[in-house]
Protein backbone atom coordinates (compact mmCIF):
# COMPACT_ATOMS: atom_id res chain seq x y z
CA UNK A 1 0.00 0.00 0.00
CA UNK A 2 1.40 3.35 -1.00
CA UNK A 3 -0.67 6.36 -0.03
CA UNK A 4 0.05 9.89 -1.18
CA UNK A 5 0.49 12.29 1.72
CA UNK A 6 0.26 16.08 1.52
CA UNK A 7 3.54 17.92 1.95
CA UNK A 8 4.39 19.24 5.41
CA UNK A 9 3.46 22.76 4.28
CA UNK A 10 0.03 21.77 2.89
CA UNK A 11 -2.91 22.88 5.11
CA UNK A 12 -4.46 19.38 5.00
CA UNK A 13 -1.43 17.93 6.80
CA UNK A 14 -2.57 19.51 10.08
CA UNK A 15 -6.01 17.88 9.85
CA UNK A 16 -5.03 14.24 10.36
CA UNK A 17 -2.47 12.13 12.17
CA UNK A 18 -0.22 10.01 9.93
CA UNK A 19 -0.08 7.19 12.49
CA UNK A 20 -3.89 7.13 12.66
CA UNK A 21 -4.09 7.05 8.85
CA UNK A 22 -1.72 4.07 8.76
CA UNK A 23 -3.77 2.31 11.42
CA UNK A 24 -7.17 2.76 9.75
CA UNK A 25 -5.79 1.93 6.29
CA UNK A 26 -4.42 -1.41 7.49
CA UNK A 27 -6.31 -4.31 5.87
CA UNK A 28 -7.72 -5.55 9.19
CA UNK A 29 -9.23 -2.13 9.97
CA UNK A 30 -10.62 -1.06 6.60
CA UNK A 31 -14.15 -2.22 7.43
CA UNK A 32 -14.18 0.43 10.17
CA UNK A 33 -13.53 3.32 7.73
CA UNK A 34 -16.33 5.79 7.19
CA UNK A 35 -18.18 5.81 3.90
CA UNK A 36 -19.45 9.17 2.69
CA UNK A 37 -22.95 8.31 3.93
CA UNK A 38 -21.77 7.27 7.40
CA UNK A 39 -19.47 10.30 7.65
CA UNK A 40 -22.34 12.65 6.77
CA UNK A 41 -24.56 11.01 9.43
CA UNK A 42 -21.82 11.27 12.06
CA UNK A 43 -21.10 14.87 11.11
CA UNK A 44 -24.78 15.80 11.35
CA UNK A 45 -25.09 14.21 14.79
CA UNK A 46 -21.91 15.85 16.07
CA UNK A 47 -22.64 19.29 14.64
CA UNK A 48 -26.20 19.31 15.94
CA UNK A 49 -24.90 19.14 19.51
CA UNK A 50 -21.74 21.22 19.03
CA UNK A 51 -23.07 24.50 17.67
CA UNK A 52 -19.68 26.26 17.71
CA UNK A 53 -18.20 23.76 15.24
CA UNK A 54 -18.69 24.68 11.58
CA UNK A 55 -17.54 21.39 10.03
CA UNK A 56 -15.95 18.02 10.76
CA UNK A 57 -13.07 16.26 8.98
CA UNK A 58 -13.14 12.52 8.27
CA UNK A 59 -10.99 9.97 6.49
CA UNK A 60 -13.48 8.39 4.08
CA UNK A 61 -13.29 5.33 1.82
CA UNK A 62 -15.08 5.86 -1.49
CA UNK A 63 -16.78 3.16 -3.56
CA UNK A 64 -13.90 3.20 -6.06
CA UNK A 65 -11.37 2.46 -3.29
CA UNK A 66 -10.00 5.99 -3.00
CA UNK A 67 -9.21 7.21 0.48
CA UNK A 68 -10.16 10.87 0.93
CA UNK A 69 -9.74 13.44 3.66
CA UNK A 70 -13.13 15.14 3.62
CA UNK A 71 -14.64 18.17 5.30
CA UNK A 72 -18.38 17.85 5.99
CA UNK A 73 -20.68 20.67 7.02
CA UNK A 74 -23.89 20.71 9.08
CA UNK A 75 -26.15 20.39 6.02
CA UNK A 76 -24.16 17.51 4.55
CA UNK A 77 -22.12 19.55 2.11
CA UNK A 78 -18.72 17.99 1.62
CA UNK A 79 -15.36 18.88 0.16
CA UNK A 80 -12.38 16.65 -0.62
CA UNK A 81 -9.37 18.17 1.12
CA UNK A 82 -6.93 15.47 0.02
CA UNK A 83 -6.98 12.28 -2.08
CA UNK A 84 -4.60 9.77 -0.53
CA UNK A 85 -5.03 7.40 -3.48
CA UNK A 86 -6.49 3.94 -3.89
CA UNK A 87 -6.14 1.34 -1.17
CA UNK A 88 -4.65 -1.84 -2.62
For each residue, the residues with C-beta under 8 A, 3 or more apart:
1: 25 87 88
2: 85 88
3: 21 25 67 84 85 87
4: 83 84 85
5: 13 18 21 84
6: 10 12 13 82
7: 10 13
8: 13
9: 13
10: 6 7 13 82
11: 14 15 81
12: 6 15 16 69 81 82
13: 5 6 7 8 9 10 16
14: 11
15: 11 12 57 69 81
16: 12 13 20 21 57 59 69
17: 20 21
18: 5 21 22
19: 22 23
20: 16 17 23 24 59
21: 3 5 16 17 18 24 25 59 84
22: 18 19 25 26
23: 19 20 26 29
24: 20 21 29 30 32 33 59
25: 1 3 21 22 29 30 33 67 84 87
26: 22 23 29 30
27: 30
28:
29: 23 24 25 26 32 33
30: 24 25 26 27 33 61 87
31:
32: 24 29
33: 24 25 29 30 59 60 61 67
34: 38 39 42 58 59 60 61
35: 38 39 60 61 62 63
36: 39 40 60 62 70 78
37: 40 41
38: 34 35 41 42
39: 34 35 36 42 43 56 58 60 70 72 78
40: 36 37 43 44 72 76 78
41: 37 38 44 45
42: 34 38 39 45 46 56 58
43: 39 40 46 47 55 56 58 72 73 74 76
44: 40 41 47 48 74 76
45: 41 42 48 49
46: 42 43 49 50 53 56
47: 43 44 50 51 53 55 56 73 74
48: 44 45 74
49: 45 46
50: 46 47 53
51: 47
52:
53: 46 47 50 56
54: 73 74
55: 43 47 71 72 73 74
56: 39 42 43 46 47 53 71 72
57: 15 16 69 70 71 72 81
58: 34 39 42 43 69 70 72
59: 16 20 21 24 33 34 67 68 69 70 84
60: 33 34 35 36 39 67 68 69 70
61: 30 33 34 35 65 66 67 87
62: 35 36 65 66 67 68
63: 35
64: 86
65: 61 62 86 87
66: 61 62 83 84 85 86 87
67: 3 25 33 59 60 61 62 83 84 85 86 87
68: 59 60 62 80 81 82 83 84
69: 12 15 16 57 58 59 60 80 81 82 84
70: 36 39 57 58 59 60 78 79 80 81
71: 55 56 57 78 79 81
72: 39 40 43 55 56 57 58 76 77 78
73: 43 47 54 55 76 77 78
74: 43 44 47 48 54 55
75:
76: 40 43 44 72 73
77: 72 73
78: 36 39 40 70 71 72 73
79: 70 71
80: 68 69 70 83
81: 11 12 15 57 68 69 70 71
82: 6 10 12 68 69
83: 4 66 67 68 80
84: 3 4 5 21 25 59 66 67 68 69
85: 2 3 4 66 67
86: 64 65 66 67
87: 1 3 25 30 61 65 66 67
88: 1 2
